[in-house]
Amino acid sequence: MTATLPRGLAAIARAGERVLWGGRLRERVLVALLREHYASLMRRKWRESGEPPHFFDHRIGSFALAMGEGTPFGYYRGYFAAEVIRKGDTLLDIGCGDGFFARRFFRPKCERVDAIDVEPDAIAHARRLNAAPGVNYVVCDAVRDEFPSECYDVIVWDGGVGHLSSESTLRVLEKIRYALESDGVFVGSESLGREGHDHLQFFFSLEELASLFRLYFAHVQLRKIAYDLPGMVREEAFWRCAVNPARLEEAAWEKFDPRGRTAQQPS
């Protein structure tokens, strides 16, 4: 059992905590300083930079979300991917950027995460701010280079399909197909419509993406979510693809008929 302090000492300890760490006023000051810090970082690195990084620092978005100023929609991909992960899996994160999702969404359930990105600056940033045991950050061109390992239980590719040519996309999908374990799952996301100034190809419907993925996977699931962003409405597609449907079924929601029985139960 945890020892409790006598009432007098407990009061002194609480007063000491308040002096050291502050009350509401100090909290407001610290939050204001952090807000200005991240706003400045956004201006210097992305909005006013001649050549902004090809990745995002999710500390900025996470702070804004925690303060009630951001949106949660960019984190859907982390939650949707995490749903298919089993404890002890090995996972490949293609285009990991700052490593935020590799460390916070994937590593807690995985035995090992190989997180790759073609940008050395992104990997350096990830190693500096999102390092964790079991997360291996590697500079790697998913089109030309070999993946760090031969086989994975889960492969994640978020927001990358549109940045490649059609030929390069097919090459990466072929590599993903052969790197997946027999019961593995390929998950990812991509914006729909003519969005992205640096995109080489665009997808306008779930059917277009389904036609692409069916070239390599017998079981393809997609969903679309539309959400508001400053000055625009984004439509984003999310997918789960597999050769063996077992893991897709495992991650699916249970279905019930109007009488409250599972849909699989005979009537």
C-alpha positions as CSV (number, residue, x, y, z in Angstrom):
1,M,0.0,0.0,0.0
2,T,1.1,3.6,-0.7
3,A,2.1,5.4,2.4
4,T,0.1,8.5,3.2
5,L,1.6,11.6,4.7
6,P,0.2,13.1,8.0
7,R,-2.4,15.8,7.3
8,G,0.0,18.6,8.2
9,L,2.8,17.3,6.0
10,A,0.4,16.6,3.1
11,A,-0.7,20.3,3.2
12,I,2.9,21.4,3.1
13,A,3.6,19.1,0.2
14,R,0.6,20.4,-1.7
15,A,1.8,24.0,-1.1
16,G,5.2,23.1,-2.3
17,E,3.8,21.5,-5.5
18,R,1.9,24.7,-6.1
19,V,5.0,26.9,-5.6
20,L,7.1,24.7,-7.8
21,W,4.7,23.9,-10.6
22,G,2.2,26.8,-10.4
23,G,-1.6,27.2,-10.4
24,R,-3.9,28.4,-13.2
25,L,-2.0,31.6,-13.8
26,R,1.3,29.8,-14.4
27,E,-0.5,27.2,-16.6
28,R,-2.0,30.0,-18.8
29,V,1.4,31.6,-19.2
30,L,3.1,28.3,-20.1
31,V,0.3,27.4,-22.6
32,A,0.6,30.9,-24.2
33,L,4.3,30.4,-24.6
34,L,3.9,27.0,-26.1
35,R,1.2,28.3,-28.5
36,E,3.6,31.0,-29.7
37,H,6.4,28.5,-30.0
38,Y,4.5,26.1,-32.2
39,A,3.0,29.0,-34.2
40,S,6.5,30.3,-34.9
41,L,7.7,26.8,-35.8
42,M,4.9,26.5,-38.3
43,R,5.7,29.8,-39.9
44,R,9.5,29.3,-40.0
45,K,9.5,25.7,-41.2
46,W,6.3,25.4,-43.4
47,R,4.5,28.6,-44.3
48,E,7.3,31.1,-44.9
49,S,10.1,28.7,-45.8
50,G,11.4,28.7,-49.4
51,E,11.5,24.9,-49.3
52,P,9.3,23.5,-46.5
53,P,10.0,20.0,-45.3
54,H,8.1,17.1,-47.0
55,F,6.8,16.0,-43.6
56,F,4.8,17.5,-40.8
57,D,5.8,17.9,-37.1
58,H,2.9,16.4,-35.3
59,R,3.8,18.2,-32.1
60,I,2.2,21.2,-33.6
61,G,-1.1,19.5,-34.5
62,S,-1.2,17.6,-31.2
63,F,-0.8,20.7,-29.1
64,A,-3.5,22.5,-31.1
65,L,-5.8,19.6,-30.7
66,A,-5.2,19.4,-26.9
67,M,-5.9,23.1,-26.6
68,G,-9.2,22.8,-28.5
69,E,-7.9,24.6,-31.6
70,G,-7.1,21.8,-34.0
71,T,-9.0,19.0,-35.6
72,P,-8.9,15.2,-34.9
73,F,-9.4,14.1,-38.4
74,G,-5.7,13.7,-39.4
75,Y,-5.4,11.0,-36.7
76,Y,-8.0,8.7,-38.1
77,R,-5.3,6.8,-40.0
78,G,-3.5,6.0,-36.9
79,Y,-6.6,4.6,-35.2
80,F,-7.8,2.7,-38.2
81,A,-4.4,1.1,-38.8
82,A,-4.0,0.2,-35.1
83,E,-7.2,-1.8,-35.2
84,V,-5.7,-4.5,-37.3
85,I,-2.5,-4.9,-35.3
86,R,-2.1,-7.9,-33.1
87,K,0.2,-8.0,-30.1
88,G,3.7,-8.9,-31.2
89,D,3.3,-8.0,-34.9
90,T,6.1,-6.7,-37.1
91,L,5.0,-3.6,-39.0
92,L,6.4,-1.5,-41.9
93,D,5.5,2.2,-42.0
94,I,6.2,3.5,-45.5
95,G,6.7,7.3,-45.6
96,C,6.8,7.6,-41.8
97,G,7.6,11.3,-41.8
98,D,8.3,12.6,-38.3
99,G,7.6,9.1,-36.8
100,F,4.6,10.3,-34.7
101,F,2.4,7.4,-35.8
102,A,5.1,4.8,-35.7
103,R,5.9,5.5,-32.1
104,R,2.5,6.4,-30.7
105,F,0.0,4.3,-32.6
106,F,2.0,1.3,-33.9
107,R,4.8,0.5,-31.5
108,P,2.6,0.0,-28.4
109,K,1.2,-3.2,-30.0
110,C,4.0,-4.3,-32.2
111,E,7.2,-6.2,-31.4
112,R,9.0,-4.2,-34.0
113,V,8.3,-1.3,-36.3
114,D,10.4,-0.5,-39.4
115,A,9.7,3.1,-40.2
116,I,11.1,4.3,-43.6
117,D,11.1,7.6,-45.5
118,V,13.0,8.8,-48.5
119,E,13.8,12.1,-46.9
120,P,16.9,12.0,-44.7
121,D,15.7,15.1,-42.8
122,A,12.4,13.3,-41.9
123,I,14.3,10.3,-40.5
124,A,16.7,12.6,-38.5
125,H,13.7,14.4,-37.1
126,A,12.0,11.1,-36.2
127,R,15.1,9.7,-34.5
128,R,15.5,12.9,-32.5
129,L,11.9,13.4,-31.3
130,N,10.2,10.0,-31.7
131,A,12.8,7.5,-30.9
132,A,11.6,4.4,-29.0
133,P,12.8,0.8,-28.3
134,G,11.6,-1.4,-31.1
135,V,11.2,1.4,-33.7
136,N,13.8,1.3,-36.4
137,Y,14.0,4.5,-38.5
138,V,15.6,4.0,-41.9
139,V,16.3,6.2,-44.9
140,C,14.8,4.2,-47.7
141,D,13.2,4.8,-51.1
142,A,10.2,2.5,-51.2
143,V,10.3,2.3,-55.0
144,R,14.0,1.5,-55.5
145,D,15.4,0.1,-52.3
146,E,14.7,-3.2,-50.5
147,F,12.6,-3.0,-47.4
148,P,14.5,-3.4,-44.1
149,S,13.0,-6.9,-43.6
150,E,11.6,-9.5,-45.9
151,C,8.2,-10.1,-44.1
152,Y,5.7,-8.1,-42.1
153,D,2.4,-8.7,-40.5
154,V,1.1,-5.2,-41.2
155,I,2.2,-2.7,-43.8
156,V,1.0,0.9,-43.6
157,W,1.2,3.4,-46.5
158,D,-0.5,6.7,-45.7
159,G,-0.8,9.6,-48.1
160,G,1.9,8.3,-50.5
161,V,0.1,6.8,-53.4
162,G,-0.7,10.2,-55.1
163,H,2.9,11.3,-54.8
164,L,4.2,8.6,-57.1
165,S,3.7,7.9,-60.8
166,S,1.4,5.1,-61.8
167,E,4.4,2.9,-62.7
168,S,6.1,3.5,-59.3
169,T,2.9,2.9,-57.4
170,L,2.5,-0.5,-59.0
171,R,6.1,-1.3,-58.2
172,V,5.6,-0.5,-54.5
173,L,2.3,-2.4,-54.3
174,E,4.0,-5.4,-55.8
175,K,6.7,-5.2,-53.1
176,I,4.1,-4.8,-50.4
177,R,2.2,-7.9,-51.6
178,Y,5.3,-10.1,-51.5
179,A,6.5,-8.7,-48.1
180,L,3.2,-9.4,-46.3
181,E,2.8,-12.5,-44.3
182,S,0.1,-14.9,-45.5
183,D,-2.4,-13.5,-43.0
184,G,-1.0,-9.9,-43.1
185,V,-2.9,-6.7,-43.9
186,F,-2.0,-3.7,-46.0
187,V,-3.6,-0.5,-44.7
188,G,-3.4,3.1,-45.7
189,S,-5.1,6.3,-46.8
190,E,-5.1,8.9,-49.6
191,S,-7.1,12.1,-50.3
192,L,-9.6,12.0,-53.0
193,G,-10.1,14.6,-55.7
194,R,-7.6,17.1,-57.2
195,E,-5.8,17.8,-53.9
196,G,-2.1,18.1,-53.4
197,H,0.2,20.5,-55.4
198,D,2.9,17.9,-55.5
199,H,0.8,14.9,-56.6
200,L,1.6,13.0,-59.7
201,Q,-1.7,11.2,-59.9
202,F,-5.2,11.7,-58.5
203,F,-8.0,9.4,-57.4
204,F,-11.6,10.6,-57.5
205,S,-13.5,7.6,-56.1
206,L,-13.2,4.5,-54.0
207,E,-13.8,2.4,-57.1
208,E,-10.6,3.7,-58.7
209,L,-8.6,2.7,-55.7
210,A,-10.3,-0.6,-55.4
211,S,-9.5,-1.4,-59.0
212,L,-5.8,-0.6,-58.3
213,F,-5.6,-2.7,-55.1
214,R,-7.5,-5.7,-56.6
215,L,-4.5,-6.2,-58.9
216,Y,-2.6,-7.5,-55.9
217,F,-5.1,-8.4,-53.1
218,A,-8.2,-10.7,-53.2
219,H,-9.9,-8.9,-50.3
220,V,-10.2,-5.1,-50.4
221,Q,-12.1,-2.9,-48.0
222,L,-12.4,0.8,-48.4
223,R,-14.3,3.6,-46.7
224,K,-14.5,7.4,-47.3
225,I,-14.7,10.1,-44.8
226,A,-15.4,13.8,-45.6
227,Y,-14.3,16.4,-43.0
228,D,-13.8,20.2,-42.8
229,L,-10.4,21.8,-42.9
230,P,-9.6,25.5,-43.0
231,G,-10.9,26.7,-46.4
232,M,-11.8,23.3,-47.8
233,V,-13.6,20.0,-47.4
234,R,-11.3,17.0,-47.6
235,E,-12.5,13.6,-48.8
236,E,-10.2,10.9,-47.6
237,A,-10.1,7.2,-48.5
238,F,-9.0,4.5,-46.1
239,W,-8.3,0.9,-47.1
240,R,-7.6,-2.5,-45.7
241,C,-6.3,-5.1,-48.1
242,A,-5.4,-8.8,-47.6
243,V,-4.8,-12.1,-49.3
244,N,-6.4,-13.9,-46.4
245,P,-9.6,-12.3,-45.0
246,A,-9.2,-13.6,-41.4
247,R,-7.6,-10.5,-40.0
248,L,-10.0,-8.2,-41.7
249,E,-12.9,-10.1,-40.2
250,E,-11.2,-10.1,-36.8
251,A,-11.1,-6.3,-36.9
252,A,-14.6,-5.8,-38.2
253,W,-17.4,-4.7,-35.9
254,E,-19.9,-7.4,-34.8
255,K,-23.1,-7.3,-36.7
256,F,-26.5,-7.8,-35.1
257,D,-29.9,-8.4,-36.6
258,P,-33.0,-6.4,-35.5
259,R,-33.7,-9.0,-32.9
260,G,-30.3,-8.5,-31.2
261,R,-28.7,-11.7,-32.3
262,T,-25.5,-11.9,-34.2
263,A,-25.9,-11.9,-37.9
264,Q,-24.0,-15.2,-38.1
265,Q,-26.6,-16.9,-35.9
266,P,-29.2,-19.0,-37.8
267,S,-32.7,-17.6,-37.5
